[in-house]
Amino acid sequence: MPHADLVFTRGPVLTMDAARTRASSLAVTGERITAVGHDEVRELIGPRTEVVDLTGKLLLPGFQDAHIHAVGGGSELAACDLSQVVDAEACLERIRSFAEAHPDREWITGGGWSMESFAGGLPTRHLLDSVVPDRPVLLANRDHHGAWANSRALELAGITAGTPDPADGRIEREANGAPSGMLQEGATGLVSRLVPPSTPEDRIAGLLRAQKLLHSLGITGWQDALLGSFNGMPDPSDAYLAAAEDGSLTARVTGALWWDRERGGDQIPELVGRRDELSFGRFRAGSVKIMQDGIAENFTAAMTTPYLDGCGCATGNTGLSFVDPEALRGHVTELDALGFQVHFHALGDRAVREALDAVEAAIAVNGRRGNRHHLAHLQVVHPTDLPRFAELGAIANIQPLWAAHEPQMDELTIPFLGPERAAWQYPFGSLLRAGATLAAGSDWPVSSPNPLEGIHVAVNRREPGSEDERVFLPDQRIDLLTALAAYTAGAAHVNGHDDAGSLRPGHLADLVVLDRDILAGPPEGIAEAVVERTYVGGALVHHS
């Protein structure tokens, strides 16, 4: 065999290949892996071969993220970023400082604030008015299912006590009916439609900023979970296409085209056209994103039984199904017949069931077409629906970082679900035991994009560095190899990258080198590992 371009020696090499889990050497020629093994691989070293000594390090497949909003996350890093602030006063000071540093900005925008920072998760317009009284402010919360507006923004949008709630959202109100400043779900669009749109240059800068960060975390590919315009968020499609065409997109990206829930099946021909248009190089858009419900913290996740109130009594609210379940079955059947993958946002147990019913309906009409439909988030899954994932071939797309005790879980979720339903949350272990295929993602900028932090929580069911010693539903922990597989082979499978996600000859040389072997250390130290090198197609895209 000819000499390799790149050889890794003195392993460990974790292949994520069932036929050979461990090796000590790996060779790369061009974009692909040419050999995996032990000392015999060194025979491929020639005078021009780059040799990387792995002593004390770990080589494994590049991480992939199965559900992320990369352009939005990268753009928010340049806006008023509140993602690292949890104290209310510190949050307000950050907003004040940002506004003072950007006097020419017509609107103050950004987000990432935590609901736990404010009583009931509901900050008020008056708090914002105290730091920015003269310009409109709109700041998305950490999960991006709600936004905080000041009085000026509400005034410009014409939102008053007499403004009705939109069908897909809610205006939080003061005792006299006046808007309080918190807008939930579709109500955010009443204000966000007024925010000056980003430019193509802004979106490309956001993408490249995000790509640099994600490569530094060992991520070589991802699925962007929202290609389209929604609640004031700009469509990132043009940024991806431009970067793919000029070669600046080094990651492998699958795009999920946004399903407009205000429309029906008439949009499907447009989606077909967009799929054809948005496929170039390392970017393709063969998935459709359907958001079936909201989130539990603002009581919009679709549940089979009502939410509880603060006294533990049942309310009349079971959340929202954004797409009529019967219509959903028809739409998914048609999309499946056209070769689309469907990427569901399904957080409550009713939404999970409705999504599974839609996949079942598609199979009944079209047969099994192998389109890799997947359900993201899966916060509450009814036990009777667990085996249906394997039966239907529906992939469980998990966001492990959320499966831990923290204030948003303990104060804003568990009390309103009740003990039985709270025990059904993020059932990674149960899904695995029921035969489901797991893929993993971050939903960044909703939460950290760092795969090692997500893997840490999947294994430990505790946040990295947390002083809270409680384990969140310990029976739902999964082992380290399974968690790694969800972030490598599982996510690559969802993203349609069949020649990535495991290290075997002929596969793409999408690789990550960690500064330690996390399988040899205690599980409590997983998140302490650091990415030293990231390669995409054999090319070095990050080196610490």
C-alpha positions in Angstrom: 0.0 0.0 0.0 1.2 3.6 -0.6 2.3 5.7 2.3 -0.4 7.4 4.3 -0.8 11.1 4.7 -1.5 10.9 8.4 -0.9 8.1 11.0 -1.9 8.0 14.6 0.1 5.7 16.8 0.4 4.4 20.4 -3.4 4.5 20.9 -5.9 4.0 22.4 -8.2 4.3 19.4 -11.9 3.9 20.1 -13.4 2.8 16.8 -17.1 2.6 17.7 -17.1 -0.4 15.3 -18.6 -3.5 16.7 -16.2 -5.7 14.8 -13.2 -4.0 16.5 -13.9 -1.7 19.4 -10.3 -0.9 20.2 -7.1 -0.4 18.2 -3.9 1.5 18.8 -3.1 2.9 15.3 -5.0 4.5 12.4 -3.9 5.7 9.0 -5.5 8.3 6.8 -4.9 9.0 3.1 -6.7 11.9 1.5 -10.1 12.2 3.1 -10.5 8.6 4.2 -9.3 6.1 6.7 -7.0 3.5 5.0 -6.1 1.3 8.0 -7.1 0.6 11.5 -5.1 -1.8 13.7 -1.9 -1.9 15.7 1.9 -1.9 15.0 1.3 -3.1 11.4 -0.2 0.3 10.6 3.2 1.9 11.1 4.4 0.3 7.9 2.3 3.0 6.1 4.5 5.8 7.5 6.6 7.4 4.8 8.9 10.4 4.6 6.0 12.8 4.2 3.6 11.2 6.6 2.5 13.2 9.6 2.6 11.1 12.7 0.5 11.9 15.8 1.6 10.2 19.0 -1.5 9.3 21.0 0.2 8.4 24.3 -2.1 9.4 27.1 -4.8 10.6 24.6 -7.8 9.1 23.0 -8.7 9.0 19.3 -12.4 8.5 18.4 -14.8 9.4 15.6 -15.7 13.1 15.3 -18.7 14.0 17.3 -21.9 14.9 15.5 -24.9 16.9 16.8 -28.3 15.7 15.8 -30.2 18.8 16.8 -28.6 22.3 16.9 -29.2 25.8 15.7 -25.7 26.7 14.8 -26.2 30.0 12.9 -28.5 31.3 15.6 -26.0 30.3 18.3 -23.1 31.9 16.5 -25.1 35.1 15.9 -26.2 35.3 19.5 -22.5 35.3 20.6 -22.2 38.7 19.0 -25.5 40.0 20.5 -26.5 40.5 24.1 -25.5 37.1 25.4 -27.0 36.2 28.7 -26.3 32.4 28.6 -23.6 32.5 31.3 -25.6 34.6 33.8 -28.0 33.2 36.4 -28.4 36.0 38.9 -31.2 38.5 38.0 -29.2 41.6 39.0 -26.2 40.3 37.0 -28.5 39.7 34.1 -29.8 43.3 34.2 -26.3 44.7 34.5 -25.2 42.7 31.5 -28.1 44.2 29.5 -27.3 47.7 30.7 -23.6 47.3 29.7 -24.4 45.9 26.3 -26.9 48.8 25.6 -24.4 51.4 26.7 -21.6 49.8 24.5 -23.9 49.8 21.5 -25.6 53.2 21.4 -26.3 53.0 17.7 -28.4 49.8 17.8 -32.0 50.5 17.1 -33.0 47.4 19.1 -31.3 45.5 21.9 -31.6 41.8 21.0 -30.0 38.6 22.1 -30.9 36.1 24.8 -29.9 33.0 26.7 -31.3 34.1 30.1 -32.5 31.4 32.5 -36.0 31.2 33.8 -34.7 30.2 37.2 -33.4 33.7 37.6 -36.9 35.2 38.0 -39.9 34.3 40.2 -42.0 31.8 38.3 -39.7 32.1 35.3 -41.4 35.4 34.4 -39.3 38.5 34.3 -41.2 41.8 33.8 -41.0 44.7 31.4 -40.5 47.0 34.3 -37.1 45.3 35.1 -36.0 45.9 31.5 -37.3 49.5 31.6 -35.0 50.1 34.6 -31.9 49.5 32.4 -33.0 50.3 28.9 -36.0 52.7 29.0 -35.6 54.5 25.6 -35.0 51.7 23.1 -37.0 48.5 22.4 -35.5 45.3 23.9 -36.4 41.7 23.0 -34.4 38.9 24.6 -35.1 35.2 24.0 -34.9 33.0 27.0 -32.5 30.0 27.2 -34.9 27.6 25.6 -36.1 30.1 22.9 -39.7 29.3 23.5 -40.3 32.6 25.0 -39.0 36.2 25.0 -38.7 39.1 27.4 -39.7 42.5 26.1 -39.6 46.0 27.6 -42.4 48.6 27.5 -41.1 50.3 24.4 -41.0 47.1 22.4 -44.6 46.2 23.5 -45.7 49.7 22.6 -44.2 49.5 19.1 -45.9 46.2 18.6 -49.3 47.6 19.7 -49.7 45.0 22.5 -52.1 46.1 25.1 -54.5 44.6 27.6 -57.0 44.2 24.8 -54.6 42.2 22.5 -55.8 38.6 22.3 -53.4 35.7 22.7 -52.4 34.1 19.4 -53.5 30.5 18.8 -50.0 29.2 19.2 -48.8 31.3 22.2 -49.6 33.4 25.2 -49.0 36.9 26.4 -48.3 36.9 30.1 -50.3 39.6 31.9 -50.4 41.8 34.9 -53.4 41.8 37.3 -55.1 44.4 35.2 -54.6 42.5 31.9 -51.7 44.7 30.7 -48.8 42.7 29.1 -46.2 41.9 31.7 -43.3 41.7 29.3 -43.1 38.0 28.9 -44.2 36.4 25.6 -44.6 32.7 25.2 -44.2 30.6 22.0 -46.0 32.2 19.0 -46.7 35.4 20.9 -43.0 36.3 20.6 -43.7 36.9 16.9 -45.9 39.9 17.7 -42.8 41.8 18.6 -40.0 39.9 16.8 -41.5 40.8 13.4 -40.5 44.4 14.1 -36.8 43.7 14.8 -34.5 44.8 12.0 -33.6 41.8 9.9 -30.1 40.4 9.9 -28.1 40.7 6.7 -26.6 37.8 4.7 -23.2 38.9 6.0 -24.5 38.7 9.6 -25.7 35.2 9.0 -22.4 34.0 7.4 -20.4 35.6 10.2 -22.7 33.8 12.7 -22.2 30.4 10.9 -18.4 30.8 10.8 -18.3 31.9 14.4 -20.3 28.8 15.4 -18.3 26.4 13.2 -15.1 27.5 14.9 -16.6 26.9 18.3 -18.1 23.5 17.4 -14.9 22.3 15.8 -13.1 23.2 19.0 -15.5 20.9 20.8 -14.8 18.0 18.5 -17.9 18.4 16.4 -17.4 17.5 12.7 -21.1 17.5 11.5 -24.5 18.5 12.6 -28.2 18.7 11.8 -29.5 22.3 11.8 -33.0 21.9 13.2 -34.6 25.0 11.7 -34.0 26.1 8.1 -36.7 28.8 7.7 -38.0 31.9 9.4 -39.8 31.5 12.7 -40.7 34.0 15.5 -38.3 36.6 14.1 -35.4 34.2 13.8 -33.9 34.6 10.3 -33.6 31.8 7.9 -29.9 30.5 7.9 -30.2 28.6 4.6 -28.4 31.2 2.5 -25.5 31.3 4.9 -25.0 27.5 4.7 -25.3 27.5 0.9 -22.9 30.4 0.4 -20.3 28.7 2.8 -20.7 25.4 1.0 -20.2 27.0 -2.4 -17.1 29.0 -1.4 -15.6 26.1 0.6 -15.6 27.9 4.0 -18.1 25.3 5.3 -15.7 22.6 6.7 -18.4 20.7 8.7 -20.9 18.3 7.2 -24.4 19.8 7.7 -27.8 18.4 7.2 -30.6 21.0 7.2 -34.1 20.4 8.5 -36.5 22.6 6.5 -39.1 24.3 8.7 -42.7 23.1 8.5 -44.9 26.2 8.7 -47.6 25.2 11.1 -49.9 28.0 9.8 -50.1 26.2 6.5 -50.9 22.7 5.4 -49.8 20.3 2.7 -49.7 23.0 0.1 -46.2 23.9 1.3 -44.8 20.4 0.4 -44.0 21.3 -3.3 -42.0 24.3 -2.0 -40.1 22.0 0.4 -39.2 19.7 -2.5 -37.9 22.7 -4.4 -35.9 23.9 -1.4 -34.4 20.5 -1.0 -33.1 20.6 -4.5 -31.8 24.2 -4.2 -30.1 23.7 -0.8 -27.8 20.8 -1.6 -24.2 21.5 -2.4 -20.9 20.1 -1.2 -21.0 19.4 2.5 -24.5 20.9 2.9 -27.8 19.2 2.1 -31.4 19.8 3.2 -33.2 16.5 3.1 -35.1 16.7 6.4 -38.3 18.5 7.5 -38.7 19.9 11.0 -42.2 19.7 12.5 -42.5 21.3 15.9 -45.5 19.4 17.4 -45.5 21.1 20.9 -43.8 23.5 23.2 -42.0 23.1 26.5 -43.0 21.9 29.9 -41.8 25.0 31.8 -44.4 27.3 30.2 -47.1 24.5 30.1 -47.2 24.3 26.3 -45.6 20.8 25.9 -48.5 18.5 24.9 -49.4 16.1 27.7 -51.9 13.2 27.9 -53.2 14.5 31.2 -53.4 18.1 32.6 -50.7 20.0 34.2 -50.9 20.7 38.0 -51.1 24.1 39.6 -49.0 25.4 42.5 -51.2 23.5 44.9 -50.9 20.2 43.1 -54.4 20.2 41.7 -55.2 19.4 38.1 -55.7 22.3 35.8 -57.6 22.4 32.5 -54.4 22.8 30.5 -52.8 19.8 28.7 -50.5 21.9 26.5 -50.6 22.6 22.8 -50.4 20.3 19.7 -49.3 22.8 17.1 -50.3 20.5 14.2 -53.6 18.7 14.2 -52.8 15.0 14.9 -54.9 13.7 12.1 -53.4 16.2 9.6 -50.0 15.4 10.9 -50.4 11.7 9.9 -51.3 12.8 6.4 -48.4 15.3 6.1 -45.8 12.8 7.4 -47.1 10.1 5.0 -46.7 12.4 2.0 -43.3 13.6 3.1 -42.1 10.1 3.7 -43.3 9.1 0.2 -41.2 11.9 -1.2 -38.0 10.6 0.6 -37.9 13.3 3.3 -36.7 12.5 6.8 -39.1 14.0 9.4 -37.4 15.7 12.4 -40.1 16.1 15.1 -39.9 18.4 18.1 -41.8 16.2 20.6 -41.4 17.0 24.2 -44.6 16.0 26.0 -46.0 12.5 26.1 -49.0 13.4 23.9 -46.7 15.0 21.3 -44.4 11.9 21.4 -47.5 9.7 20.8 -48.8 11.9 18.0 -45.4 11.8 16.3 -45.1 8.0 16.6 -48.7 7.7 15.3 -47.7 9.7 12.2 -44.6 7.5 11.6 -46.8 4.4 11.9 -49.4 5.9 9.5 -46.6 6.5 6.9 -45.3 3.0 7.2 -48.8 1.6 6.8 -49.2 3.4 3.4 -45.6 3.6 2.1 -43.9 0.6 3.7 -40.6 1.0 5.4 -38.5 3.4 3.3 -35.6 3.9 5.7 -35.9 7.7 5.9 -34.7 7.8 9.5 -37.5 9.8 11.1 -36.5 11.0 14.6 -38.1 12.5 17.6 -36.1 15.2 19.4 -36.2 16.1 23.1 -38.5 13.4 24.5 -38.8 14.9 28.0 -41.9 12.9 28.9 -42.5 9.6 27.3 -45.5 7.4 28.3 -44.2 3.9 29.2 -46.6 2.3 26.7 -44.9 4.2 23.9 -41.3 3.2 24.7 -41.3 0.0 22.6 -42.8 1.7 19.6 -39.5 3.4 18.8 -37.9 0.1 17.9 -41.1 -1.3 16.4 -41.3 1.7 14.0 -37.6 2.4 13.5 -38.1 5.9 14.9 -34.9 7.2 16.3 -34.7 8.8 19.8 -32.9 12.1 19.4 -31.9 12.9 23.0 -30.5 16.1 24.6 -28.8 14.7 27.6 -27.8 17.9 29.3 -31.4 18.5 30.4 -31.6 15.2 32.4 -30.3 16.5 35.7 -31.5 18.2 38.9 -31.2 22.0 38.5 -33.6 24.8 39.4 -35.5 24.8 36.2 -36.2 21.1 36.6 -36.9 21.2 40.4 -38.8 24.4 40.6 -40.5 24.9 37.3 -41.2 21.4 36.0 -41.5 18.6 38.6 -44.1 20.3 40.8 -46.4 20.8 37.8 -46.0 17.3 36.4 -46.6 15.4 39.5 -44.5 12.4 40.8 -45.7 9.7 38.3 -45.2 11.8 35.2 -42.0 13.4 36.5 -40.6 9.9 36.7 -41.1 9.4 32.9 -38.7 12.2 32.1 -35.7 11.7 29.7 -36.0 7.9 29.8 -32.7 7.2 28.1 -32.2 3.9 29.8 -35.7 2.7 29.2 -35.5 3.6 25.5 -32.2 1.7 25.2 -33.6 -1.4 27.0 -36.6 -1.2 24.7 -34.4 -1.5 21.6 -34.5 2.2 20.4 -31.6 3.7 18.4 -30.2 6.7 20.2 -28.8 9.8 18.6 -27.8 12.9 20.6 -27.7 16.6 20.2 -27.4 19.8 22.2 -30.1 22.2 20.9 -27.5 24.9 21.2 -27.9 27.8 21.9 -30.6 26.5 24.3 -27.8 24.6 26.1 -24.1 24.1 25.9 -22.9 22.5 22.6 -20.1 20.6 24.3 -20.6 16.9 23.6 -18.5 15.9 26.6 -20.8 17.7 28.9 -23.8 16.0 27.4 -22.1 12.6 27.6 -21.3 13.3 31.3 -24.9 13.9 32.1 -26.1 10.9 30.1 -23.8 8.7 32.2 -24.1 10.4 35.6 -27.5 12.1 35.4 -25.9 15.0 37.2 -24.6 18.3 35.9 -20.8 18.6 35.6 -19.3 20.3 38.7 -22.7 20.3 40.5 -22.6 20.3 44.3 -26.0 18.7 44.2 -25.3 15.0 44.9 -28.7 13.8 43.9 -28.9 11.6 40.8 -31.8 12.4 38.5 -33.8 9.1 37.9 -30.7 6.9 38.2 -32.3 3.9 36.4 -32.2 6.1 33.3 -28.4 6.4 33.2 -26.7 4.9 30.2 -23.2 3.5 30.0 -20.3 5.5 28.5 -19.9 3.6 25.3 -23.7 3.9 24.6 -23.5 7.7 25.2 -20.5 8.0 23.0 -22.2 6.0 20.3 -25.2 8.4 20.4 -22.9 11.4 19.7 -20.9 9.6 17.0 -22.5 6.7 15.1 -26.0 7.4 16.2 -26.0 11.1 15.2 -24.1 10.3 12.0 -26.8 7.8 11.1 -29.6 10.4 11.7 -27.6 13.0 9.7 -27.3 10.6 6.8 -23.5 10.3 7.0 -23.2 6.5 6.6 -19.5 6.6 6.1 -18.8 8.6 9.3 -19.4 8.0 13.0 -17.1 4.9 13.3 -13.5 4.3 12.4 -13.0 1.7 9.8 -11.1 1.5 6.5 -13.0 3.4 3.7 -14.8 5.7 6.1 -14.3 9.5 6.2 -11.5 10.6 8.4 -13.7 12.7 10.7 -11.8 12.4 13.9 -11.3 13.9 17.4 -8.4 13.6 19.8 -9.1 14.0 23.5 -6.4 14.9 26.0 -7.2 11.7 28.0 -8.8 8.3 27.7 -12.2 9.0 29.3 -13.0 5.2 29.4 -10.0 4.7 31.8 -11.1 7.4 34.3 -14.0 7.8 36.7 -17.3 8.7 35.1 -17.4 11.8 37.3 -14.5 13.2 35.3 -15.9 12.8 31.8 -16.6 16.5 31.3 -13.1 17.5 32.4 -11.6 16.1 29.2 -10.5 18.6 26.5 -10.5 18.3 22.7 -6.9 18.6 21.4 -7.5 18.0 17.7 -10.4 17.8 15.3 -10.2 16.6 11.7 -12.8 16.7 9.0 -12.0 14.6 6.0 -8.4 14.2 7.2 -7.9 18.0 7.4 -7.0 19.6 10.7 -9.8 22.1 11.6 -8.9 22.6 15.3 -5.7 22.2 17.3 -5.5 23.4 20.9 
